[in-house]
């Protein structure tokens, strides 16, 4: 897409809006911070399908290897077999409703896991087909429309509920994605990581909002890419919250971040997540909510962006 330089922007997908110039945002019960935890359940395929795009930086295993990479495959499978149950237990103990980013192959291949998450009262959002099939600019508009429709329909069939939100595999989008998501009737996307409040996306048809995740609080980014220790990750979560809580005294802030059960669900890491979330949820003025609850409130109560 050619650059179209505008005030503060060089793309048409949302307006530029400095946070300090916005009207104050009030969360329910005058909470300072809205807390949203996205838990990603994604399938790494044994072989990448012909024509599909998989990021060269997909985490897992011990090193890049030729396919089939059983170490990476089984490392990630740990999350579906073991780690997810630890993560959901911690979230439940801390009064947090998980927002589950579920891809189509996980929805199809792991019906027990889907049922378990339903029983826990989780929200499900679309997460593409698999982590081995990332949305990319090489896809035609028709191909991407079919990809997103397939993902949404598969998650709907598996869970019994049509998703309201979207989180692309590896934060992946093309220049067409926001418009396609809006036309598909989705309410929000988590791929844009550029804010501490929700914000409206610009679409010709439909209505779409950004639910920005704090990218550097993503457990893969923090502990796989940056190589933080579990205790350092706990500190990062607490320090990040403390800043948002302080700033939330004047206008509501959003603390939304993404977890992968094969990473944070490891037995030597999970207690650090538990301590961080216990610290956060013990504070007055924290609203723990699903992505849909946050976007619905913002849409109905926003006072300007």
C-alpha positions in Angstrom: 0.0 0.0 0.0 1.6 3.4 -1.0 2.3 5.7 1.9 -0.1 8.6 2.2 1.5 11.0 4.7 -0.9 12.6 7.0 -0.8 14.4 10.4 1.1 11.9 12.6 0.4 9.0 10.3 1.4 7.3 7.0 -1.5 4.8 6.8 -5.3 5.0 6.8 -6.2 2.3 9.4 -6.8 4.6 12.4 -6.4 8.2 13.4 -3.3 9.5 15.3 -4.4 10.4 18.8 -1.9 11.5 21.5 -3.2 10.1 24.8 -2.7 13.3 26.8 -5.0 15.2 24.5 -8.0 12.8 24.9 -10.9 13.2 27.2 -10.6 11.1 30.4 -11.6 7.5 30.0 -13.6 6.1 32.9 -13.8 2.3 33.5 -16.6 0.6 35.5 -16.6 1.7 39.2 -14.0 4.3 38.3 -11.3 1.6 38.0 -7.8 2.9 37.1 -6.8 -0.1 35.1 -8.7 -2.6 32.9 -6.8 -5.9 33.0 -7.2 -8.3 30.1 -5.2 -11.5 29.8 -5.1 -13.2 26.3 -4.1 -16.9 26.4 -3.0 -18.2 23.0 -3.8 -21.7 21.9 -2.2 -22.3 18.5 -1.2 -25.3 16.6 2.3 -25.7 15.1 2.0 -28.0 12.1 4.3 -30.9 11.5 4.9 -29.6 8.0 4.2 -26.1 6.6 1.6 -26.5 3.8 2.7 -25.5 0.3 2.2 -21.8 -0.2 1.8 -21.0 3.5 3.9 -18.5 5.3 5.5 -19.3 8.7 7.6 -16.6 10.4 11.3 -17.6 10.6 11.2 -16.4 14.2 8.5 -18.7 15.5 9.7 -19.7 19.0 10.1 -23.2 20.4 12.5 -26.1 20.4 16.3 -25.8 20.7 17.4 -24.3 17.3 16.2 -24.0 13.7 16.0 -27.4 12.2 14.7 -29.0 9.0 11.1 -30.2 9.1 9.8 -32.1 10.8 11.2 -30.4 13.9 10.0 -32.7 16.6 11.6 -30.7 19.4 9.8 -27.5 18.5 6.5 -29.4 17.8 6.6 -31.2 21.1 7.8 -28.2 23.0 4.7 -26.3 21.9 2.4 -29.4 22.4 3.3 -29.2 26.1 1.1 -26.2 26.3 -2.0 -28.0 25.1 -1.3 -31.1 27.2 -0.1 -29.6 30.5 0.5 -25.9 30.6 -2.9 -24.6 29.8 -4.5 -26.1 32.9 -1.9 -24.4 35.2 -2.5 -21.1 33.5 -6.2 -21.3 33.7 -6.0 -22.3 37.4 -3.9 -19.2 38.1 -6.2 -16.9 36.2 -9.3 -18.3 38.0 -7.6 -18.0 41.4 -7.0 -14.3 40.7 -10.5 -13.6 39.4 -9.5 -13.1 35.8 -11.7 -14.2 32.9 -9.4 -15.5 30.1 -9.7 -14.4 26.5 -8.6 -17.4 24.5 -7.1 -16.8 21.1 -8.0 -20.1 19.4 -6.8 -21.0 15.9 -8.8 -23.3 13.6 -6.5 -26.3 13.8 -6.5 -26.3 17.6 -10.3 -26.0 17.5 -10.6 -29.0 15.2 -7.8 -31.2 16.7 -8.4 -30.6 20.4 -12.1 -30.9 21.2 -11.4 -31.8 24.9 -9.4 -28.6 25.3 -12.1 -26.5 23.8 -14.7 -28.1 26.1 -12.5 -27.5 29.1 -12.0 -23.8 28.2 -15.8 -23.4 27.7 -16.4 -24.9 31.1 -14.1 -22.3 32.6 -16.1 -19.5 31.2 -13.5 -18.3 28.8 -14.1 -15.9 25.9 -12.9 -17.2 22.5 -11.5 -15.0 19.8 -10.2 -15.9 16.3 -6.5 -16.7 15.8 -6.2 -17.7 12.2 -5.7 -21.2 10.9 -2.4 -22.1 12.6 0.9 -20.5 13.6 2.3 -22.1 10.5 -0.1 -20.1 8.3 0.5 -16.4 9.0 -1.5 -13.7 7.3 0.9 -11.8 5.0 1.0 -9.3 2.2 1.5 -11.9 -0.4 -2.1 -13.1 0.0 -4.8 -11.8 -2.3 -7.8 -10.1 -0.8 -9.9 -13.1 -1.7 -7.4 -15.5 -0.1 -7.3 -13.5 3.1 -11.1 -13.2 3.2 -11.4 -17.0 2.9 -8.7 -17.5 5.5 -10.5 -15.3 8.1 -13.9 -16.7 7.3 -12.6 -20.3 7.7 -11.0 -19.4 11.0 -14.2 -17.7 12.3 -16.5 -20.5 11.2 -14.3 -23.2 12.6 -14.1 -21.5 16.0 -17.8 -20.9 16.0 -18.5 -24.5 15.2 -16.2 -25.8 17.9 -17.2 -23.5 20.7 -20.9 -22.8 19.8 -20.2 -19.0 20.0 -19.2 -16.7 17.2 -16.0 -14.8 18.2 -16.1 -11.0 18.6 -12.4 -10.5 18.5 -9.3 -11.4 16.5 -5.6 -11.9 17.2 -3.6 -12.8 14.1 -0.9 -15.5 14.4 2.4 -13.8 15.3 0.6 -10.4 15.3 0.3 -10.8 11.5 -1.8 -8.6 9.3 -1.8 -7.3 5.7 -2.9 -3.9 4.6 -6.4 -5.4 4.0 -6.9 -7.1 7.3 -8.8 -4.4 9.3 -11.3 -3.9 6.6 -11.8 -7.7 6.2 -12.3 -8.1 9.9 -14.8 -5.3 10.1 -16.7 -6.7 7.1 -16.8 -10.1 8.8 -18.6 -8.6 11.8 -15.8 -8.7 14.3 -15.6 -6.0 17.0 -11.9 -5.8 17.9 -8.4 -6.8 16.9 -5.4 -7.3 19.2 -2.7 -7.0 16.6 -2.0 -3.2 17.0 0.2 -2.7 20.0 0.5 1.1 19.9 -1.6 2.4 22.9 -2.7 2.0 26.5 -6.4 2.5 25.7 -8.7 0.9 23.1 -9.2 3.0 20.0 -11.5 3.0 16.9 -10.1 1.6 13.7 -11.0 3.3 10.4 -13.1 1.0 8.2 -15.4 1.7 5.2 -17.9 -1.0 6.3 -18.6 -2.2 9.8 -17.1 -1.1 13.2 -13.7 -2.3 14.5 -11.7 -1.3 17.5 -8.1 -1.9 18.5 -7.5 -3.7 21.8 -3.8 -3.0 22.1 -1.6 -5.6 23.8 1.5 -4.6 25.7 3.9 -6.3 23.4 6.9 -6.4 25.7 4.8 -8.2 28.4 4.1 -11.0 25.9 5.8 -14.0 27.6 7.5 -15.1 24.4 8.9 -11.6 23.8 10.0 -11.3 27.4 11.3 -14.7 28.3 12.2 -16.2 24.9 13.4 -13.3 22.8 14.7 -11.0 25.6 15.7 -13.9 27.8 14.3 -12.5 31.0 14.3 -14.9 34.0 10.9 -15.8 35.4 11.6 -13.6 38.4 12.5 -10.7 36.1 9.3 -11.3 34.2 7.3 -11.1 37.4 9.0 -7.8 38.2 8.3 -6.5 34.6 4.6 -7.3 35.1 4.5 -5.6 38.5 6.5 -2.6 37.4 4.3 -2.2 34.3 1.2 -2.3 36.3 2.5 0.2 38.9 3.1 2.7 36.2 -0.3 2.2 34.6 -2.0 2.3 38.0 -0.3 5.6 38.7 -1.2 7.1 35.4 -4.8 5.7 35.6 -5.6 8.2 38.4 -6.3 10.8 35.7 -7.6 8.6 32.8 -8.2 4.9 32.6 -5.5 2.6 31.3 -5.5 -0.8 29.7 -3.1 -3.6 30.8 -3.6 -6.3 28.2 -1.0 -8.9 27.4 -0.6 -12.3 25.8 0.5 -15.6 27.4 1.5 -18.9 25.8 0.8 -22.0 28.0 3.9 -23.8 26.6 6.0 -20.9 28.0 4.4 -19.6 31.1 2.8 -22.9 32.0 6.2 -24.5 32.7 6.5 -25.7 36.3 9.4 -23.3 37.1 7.6 -20.3 35.7 3.9 -20.5 36.7 4.4 -19.3 40.3 5.9 -16.1 39.1 2.8 -15.3 37.1 0.6 -16.2 40.0 2.5 -13.8 42.3 2.4 -11.0 39.7 -1.3 -11.4 39.1 -2.0 -11.6 42.9 -0.2 -8.3 43.3 -2.2 -6.7 40.5 -5.6 -7.9 41.5 -5.2 -7.1 45.1 -5.2 -3.4 44.3 -8.4 -1.4 44.5 -9.5 0.0 41.2 -8.6 -2.9 38.9 -11.2 -4.2 36.5 -10.4 -7.7 35.3 -12.4 -8.4 32.2 -12.5 -10.2 28.8 -11.6 -8.4 25.6 -15.3 -8.2 24.6 -16.3 -6.7 27.9 -13.6 -4.0 27.6 -14.5 -3.1 24.0 -18.2 -3.0 24.7 -17.7 -0.6 27.6 -15.3 1.6 25.6 -17.7 1.7 22.7 -20.7 2.6 24.9 -18.9 5.1 27.2 -16.0 6.6 25.3 -15.9 10.4 25.6 -13.7 11.1 22.6 -10.5 9.8 21.2 
